[in-house]
Amino acid sequence: MNVKLGLAGLMIFSVFASTTNGLGQKLMDEIILQDDVSGDHLIFFVSSGKYKFVSCSGNFSTGGVGSVSVDGCKVVLKDISDAKRVLAEADLCSKVGKADIAFRVTTLSTFDTSPDFESIVSDTNLRDSVFDCSVKATTDK
């Protein structure tokens, strides 16, 4: 009897421990987008919305917590305020992603609404993305 109860408890725990999308596919919790050219990279966590961005060429890094939505294979991170815009989208089926990260430093004398820093991350292959400033190896398709 104890074996059956333990097995049932293990099965229930397994159901709650895995995250799935609407198609019943398991999702990874950690998603890394790395720009194919600059090496700029963004990591975010599906479960919490926590993210960190590093610009390799701009000597800039930041982090925060955004909202994450999952629709089929598409995972979207959003964190938008007056001073920042972080929008990221990863397609886990086609293994591609993109992100737009923009920050503005506000001062009393500044009325310009253009961002002080902006980076567009374009990742054509999520499989080879790392949270590092190394430039990705390019391969002919």
For each residue, the residues with C-beta under 8 A, 3 or more apart:
1: 4 5
2: 5 6
3: 6 7
4: 1 7 8
5: 1 2 8 9
6: 2 3 9 10
7: 3 4 10 11
8: 4 5 11 12
9: 5 6 12 13
10: 6 7 13 14
11: 7 8 14 15
12: 8 9 15 16
13: 9 10 16 17
14: 10 11 17 18
15: 11 12 18
16: 12 13
17: 13 14
18: 14 15 26
19: 26 27 29 46 47
20: 23 24 25 26 27
21: 24 25 27 70 71 72 73 92
22: 70 71 72
23: 20 72 73
24: 20 21
25: 20 21 73 92
26: 18 19 20
27: 19 20 21 46 70 75 92
28: 31 46 92
29: 19 45 46 47
30: 43 44 45 46
31: 28 43 44 45 46 75 88 90 97 126
32: 41 42 43 126 129 130 131
33: 41 42 43 88 90 97 98 99 121 123 126 129
34: 39 40 41 42 121 123 128 129 130 131 132 136
35: 38 39 40 41 119 120 121 122 123
36: 122 123 124 125 136 138
37: 122 135
38: 35 55 56 57 119 135
39: 34 35 56 57 132 133 134 135 136
40: 34 35 53 54 55 56 57 58 119 121
41: 32 33 34 35 53 54 56 121 129 130 131 132 133
42: 32 33 34 51 52 53 54 86 88 99 101 121
43: 30 31 32 33 51 52 131
44: 30 31 49 50 51 52 66 68 77 88
45: 29 30 31 48 49 50 51 68
46: 19 27 28 29 30 31 68 70 75
47: 19 29 68
48: 45 65
49: 44 45 65 66 67 68 77 79
50: 44 45 63 64 65
51: 42 43 44 45 63 64 65 66 77 79 86 88
52: 42 43 44 61 62 63 131
53: 40 41 42 61 62 63 86 99 101 119
54: 40 41 42 60 61 131 133
55: 38 40 58 59 60 61 117 119
56: 38 39 40 41 133
57: 38 39 40
58: 40 55 117 119
59: 55
60: 54 55 103 117
61: 52 53 54 55
62: 52 53 84 101 103
63: 50 51 52 53
64: 50 51 79 84 86
65: 48 49 50 51 79
66: 44 49 51 77 78 79 86
67: 49 77 78 79
68: 44 45 46 47 49 75 76 77 78
69: 75 76 78
70: 21 22 27 46 74 75 76
71: 21 22 74 76
72: 21 22 23 93
73: 21 23 25 91 92 93 94
74: 70 71 89 90 91 92
75: 27 31 46 68 69 70 89 90 92
76: 68 69 70 71 87 88 89
77: 44 49 51 66 67 68 86 87 88 89 99
78: 66 67 68 69 86 87
79: 49 51 64 65 66 67 84 85 86
80: 84 85 86 87
81: 84
82: 104 106
83: 103 104 105 106
84: 62 64 79 80 81 101 102 103 104
85: 79 80 100 101 102 103 115
86: 42 51 53 64 66 77 78 79 80 99 100 101 102
87: 76 77 78 80 99 100 101
88: 31 33 42 44 51 76 77 97 98 99 100 121
89: 74 75 76 77 97 98 99
90: 31 33 74 75 96 97 126
91: 73 74 94 95 96 97
92: 21 25 27 28 73 74 75 95 126
93: 72 73
94: 73 91
95: 91 92 125 126 127
96: 90 91 123 124 125 126
97: 31 33 88 89 90 91 121 123 126 129
98: 33 88 89 120 121 122 123
99: 33 42 53 77 86 87 88 89 119 120 121
100: 85 86 87 88 118 119 120 121
101: 42 53 62 84 85 86 87 117 118 119 120 121
102: 84 85 86 115 117 118 119
103: 60 62 83 84 85 115 116 117 118
104: 82 83 84 113 114 115 116
105: 83 110 116
106: 82 83 110
107: 110
108:
109:
110: 105 106 107
111:
112:
113: 104
114: 104
115: 85 102 103 104 118
116: 103 104 105
117: 55 58 60 101 102 103
118: 100 101 102 103 115
119: 35 38 40 53 55 58 99 100 101 102
120: 35 98 99 100 101
121: 33 34 35 40 41 42 88 97 98 99 100 101
122: 35 36 37 98
123: 33 34 35 36 96 97 98 126 129
124: 36 96
125: 36 95 96 128 129 136
126: 31 32 33 90 92 95 96 97 123 129
127: 95
128: 34 125 136 137
129: 32 33 34 41 97 123 125 126 136
130: 32 34 41 134
131: 32 34 41 43 52 54
132: 34 39 41
133: 39 41 54 56
134: 39 130
135: 37 38 39
136: 34 36 39 125 128 129
137: 128
138: 36
139:
140:
141:
